[in-house]
Amino acid sequence: MERVALMNRLDTKFVFSVQELPRVLELLMPYYSILTINGKRGHRYDTLYFDRPTLDLYHQHHNGIYARHKVRYRLYVDTGACFFEVKTKKNTGRTVK
């Protein structure tokens, strides 16, 4: 998990049709792996986001505003691990957690 912590990353999004998904996944296989913990590949988590009463952080996210912050508490139910996270999305598109 340490090797894929994603604490400092650049996210890129692509659009393609659902019919192309099998081929896209096939092409990505050499570069990605599926997280498996105790034999499980699907994991539950509970998240509590912190924001102002006017939901400023939420609106910034949905309106694509840079630079912005996200503050949350996340509990990974299956492992019991929990984190308080502050994520910053920079003007460059880079996310730092």
Secondary structure, DSSP 4 states (H G I P E B T S, - for coil): -GGG--SEEE-------GGGHHHHHHHHGGG-----BTTBS---EEEEEE--TT-HHHHHHHTT-SSEEEEEEEEETTT--EEEEEEEE-TTSEEE-
